Amino acid sequence: MRHLFLPVLLVLLAACGAADPLAPAPAPSPSSAAVPLPGARSGPPPTTGLPTTAAPRGPAPVVVLDPGHNWGNAAAADEIAREVPDGRGGTKPCNTTGTETADGYAEHAFAFDVAARVTRLLTARGVVVRSTRDDDDGVGPGVDRRAAIADDAGAALSVSIHADSGPAGGRGFHVALADPPLAPSQRAPSAALGDALVAGLEAQGFTPSTYRGEDGLDPRPDLAGLNHARVPAALVECASMADPAEARVVEDPAVRERYAEGIATGILRTLGR
């Protein structure tokens, strides 16, 4: 029924680069059911708990989560096609529509759901979480603005959450980092965050990508959100939505909870919590 109020949305929505930091929406109820994963490693069942280290005293750290894309992007082609600086002297579109499974489960919905679950897990451990978008009904914001939200918030780190578009035979997750680095935060701090996210996802039984990067890490120069970041930042491509087996995985709420636990684990370890 969203099409009934789409015209109103398009009138009210701010420009792709004009969003401000927003509190994330409440997370859905988790499911703890064990779900087999395609290509999962052999051995003991995956760890399902978060790190148990007691949270240190002191000010609560701020983490910015960036759920990729947005529902309204598909109806705002001109807006999301607006060119913005890519952080390396060029330009690229403000945003994109993202991908979806063959059954129509959209990347923007997956990313928003996983981010809400990560928010719940981090908040329970005393972390202040901010989001680049507070709902899944809008447009944008642009990739440059998403990085600015984390920078302006004085975040300890920022993690973007996505699912990939292929190839159909490819499986597994990868964690993208800005490379070559453009700021001190993109060097050792971002590398440490990337390593922790890989370890957290592997602990949940997910395997590194068979088609991109190496050992779960994918250093690349073309992601403007990472290029603009001046806090430690990484982008997680959780799975390939073009692969039928992985499409079934991302559509399962129980597996999305495991993605969230893996990402939250990596963040907490990076924060020393």
C-alpha positions in Angstrom: 0.0 0.0 0.0 3.0 2.3 0.0 2.2 3.6 -3.4 -0.8 5.4 -2.0 1.3 7.9 -0.1 4.4 8.0 -2.3 3.5 11.4 -3.8 3.3 12.9 -0.3 6.6 11.3 0.6 8.4 12.8 -2.4 7.1 16.3 -1.6 8.2 16.1 2.1 11.5 14.3 1.8 14.6 16.4 2.0 17.3 16.4 -0.7 19.6 13.4 -0.9 22.4 15.2 0.9 20.3 17.0 3.5 19.6 14.4 6.2 20.7 14.9 9.8 21.8 12.2 12.3 18.7 10.3 13.4 17.9 7.8 16.1 17.3 4.3 14.7 13.8 2.7 14.8 13.1 0.0 17.3 14.5 -3.3 16.5 12.3 -6.3 15.6 12.1 -9.2 18.0 15.0 -11.6 17.5 14.7 -15.3 16.6 17.3 -17.8 18.0 16.4 -20.7 15.8 19.4 -22.5 14.3 19.4 -22.1 10.5 21.9 -23.9 8.3 24.0 -21.6 6.1 25.1 -22.4 2.6 28.9 -23.1 2.5 29.2 -22.9 6.3 32.5 -24.1 7.8 32.5 -27.6 9.2 33.2 -28.0 12.9 31.4 -26.8 16.1 28.1 -24.9 15.9 28.6 -21.1 15.6 28.9 -19.0 18.6 25.7 -17.2 19.4 26.7 -15.0 22.3 28.3 -11.6 22.3 31.6 -10.9 24.1 31.2 -11.1 27.8 33.9 -8.6 28.8 32.5 -6.1 31.3 32.0 -2.7 29.8 34.7 -0.2 31.0 33.7 2.8 32.9 33.7 6.2 31.2 31.7 8.0 28.6 29.6 5.8 26.4 31.0 5.5 22.9 29.0 6.6 19.9 28.7 4.3 16.9 27.0 5.2 13.6 25.3 2.5 11.7 24.6 3.1 8.0 21.9 0.8 6.5 22.4 0.9 2.8 20.1 2.6 0.3 16.4 3.4 1.1 12.9 2.4 -0.1 12.1 5.7 -1.8 15.3 5.8 -3.9 13.6 3.8 -6.7 11.0 6.6 -7.3 13.5 9.4 -7.0 15.8 8.6 -9.9 16.9 12.2 -10.6 17.6 12.9 -7.0 19.8 9.9 -6.3 21.6 10.4 -9.7 22.8 13.8 -8.5 26.6 13.8 -8.6 28.5 14.2 -5.3 32.3 14.2 -4.6 33.7 10.6 -4.4 36.5 11.6 -2.0 39.2 11.1 -4.5 38.8 14.0 -6.9 36.0 12.6 -8.9 32.2 12.3 -8.6 29.6 9.6 -8.4 25.8 9.3 -8.0 24.4 10.4 -4.6 22.9 7.0 -4.0 21.5 3.9 -5.8 18.4 1.7 -5.4 20.4 -1.3 -4.2 19.7 -4.9 -5.2 17.1 -7.6 -4.3 16.6 -11.3 -4.3 14.7 -13.1 -7.1 11.7 -13.1 -4.8 11.8 -9.4 -4.4 13.3 -9.0 -0.9 15.1 -5.7 -1.2 18.6 -4.9 0.0 17.4 -1.7 1.6 14.9 -3.7 3.8 17.6 -6.3 4.7 20.1 -3.6 5.7 17.6 -1.7 7.8 16.5 -4.8 9.6 20.0 -5.9 10.4 21.0 -2.4 11.5 18.0 -2.3 13.9 19.1 -5.6 15.4 22.7 -4.4 15.8 21.3 -1.3 17.5 19.5 -3.4 20.0 22.5 -5.5 20.8 24.9 -2.5 21.1 22.5 -0.4 23.2 22.2 -3.3 25.7 26.0 -3.0 26.1 26.0 0.7 26.8 26.9 2.0 23.3 25.1 5.1 22.0 24.0 4.3 18.4 23.1 6.7 15.7 21.8 5.9 12.3 22.1 7.6 8.9 18.3 7.0 8.4 15.6 6.4 10.9 13.1 4.6 8.6 12.9 2.6 5.4 10.4 4.9 3.7 12.6 7.8 2.5 15.2 8.8 0.0 18.9 8.9 0.5 20.8 10.4 2.2 23.7 10.6 -0.2 26.9 8.7 0.4 28.9 11.8 1.2 26.3 12.9 3.7 26.3 9.5 5.4 30.0 9.8 6.1 29.5 13.3 7.4 26.9 12.1 9.9 29.5 9.9 11.5 32.1 12.6 11.4 29.7 15.2 12.9 28.6 12.8 15.7 32.2 12.3 16.8 31.6 8.6 16.4 34.1 6.1 17.6 33.5 4.2 14.4 31.0 3.7 11.6 29.7 0.5 9.9 27.7 0.4 6.7 25.5 -2.6 6.2 24.6 -4.0 2.7 24.0 -7.1 0.7 25.7 -7.6 -2.7 24.3 -8.1 -6.2 26.3 -11.1 -7.3 27.5 -13.0 -9.0 24.9 -15.7 -9.0 27.5 -18.4 -8.2 29.3 -16.4 -5.6 28.7 -16.7 -1.8 29.9 -15.3 1.4 30.5 -11.9 3.1 33.2 -9.3 2.6 34.2 -6.2 4.5 35.3 -3.2 2.4 37.8 -0.7 3.5 39.0 2.5 1.9 42.3 1.8 0.0 44.6 3.6 -0.4 43.8 5.4 2.8 43.1 9.1 2.7 43.1 9.8 6.5 44.8 8.4 9.6 41.5 6.8 10.7 41.4 4.8 7.4 44.7 3.2 8.2 45.3 1.0 11.3 42.0 1.9 13.1 39.8 0.9 10.1 41.9 -2.2 9.5 41.4 -3.3 13.1 37.6 -2.7 12.7 37.6 -4.7 9.5 39.5 -7.6 11.1 37.1 -7.6 14.1 34.0 -7.7 11.8 35.4 -10.6 9.8 36.1 -12.5 13.0 32.6 -11.7 14.4 30.9 -12.9 11.2 33.0 -16.1 11.0 32.1 -16.8 14.7 28.5 -16.9 13.5 29.2 -19.5 10.9 29.4 -17.2 7.9 32.2 -17.7 5.3 34.3 -15.1 3.5 33.4 -14.2 0.0 34.2 -16.7 -2.8 34.2 -14.0 -5.4 35.6 -10.8 -4.0 38.5 -9.8 -1.7 40.7 -12.1 0.3 40.0 -13.6 3.7 36.9 -11.6 4.0 38.5 -8.2 3.4 38.1 -6.1 0.3 40.3 -2.9 0.2 38.9 -0.6 -2.6 39.1 3.0 -3.7 35.6 3.5 -5.2 33.3 3.7 -2.1 32.7 7.4 -1.5 31.2 6.8 2.0 34.4 5.2 3.1 36.6 7.7 1.3 34.9 10.6 3.1 35.0 9.0 6.5 37.3 10.6 9.1 36.4 8.0 11.8 37.3 4.3 11.5 34.8 2.9 9.0 34.0 -0.3 7.2 31.3 -1.5 4.9 29.9 -5.1 5.3 28.5 -6.9 2.2 26.7 -9.7 4.1 25.8 -12.0 1.2 25.2 -12.2 -2.5 21.4 -11.7 -3.1 21.8 -13.0 -6.7 22.7 -16.5 -5.4 19.6 -18.6 -4.8 21.0 -20.2 -1.7 22.1 -17.0 -0.1 18.9 -15.3 -1.1 17.1 -17.8 1.1 19.6 -17.0 3.9 19.1 -13.3 3.9 15.3 -13.7 3.8 15.3 -15.6 7.1 14.9 -13.5 10.2 16.9 -16.0 12.3 19.9 -15.6 10.0 19.5 -11.8 10.0 19.8 -12.0 13.8 23.1 -13.9 13.4 24.4 -11.3 10.9 23.6 -8.7 13.6 25.3 -10.6 16.3 28.4 -11.0 14.2 28.5 -7.3 13.3 27.8 -6.3 16.9 30.6 -8.6 18.2 33.1 -7.0 15.8 32.1 -3.5 16.9 32.2 -4.3 20.6 35.7 -5.9 20.2 36.9 -2.9 18.4 35.6 -0.7 21.2 37.1 -2.9 23.9 33.8 -3.7 25.4 
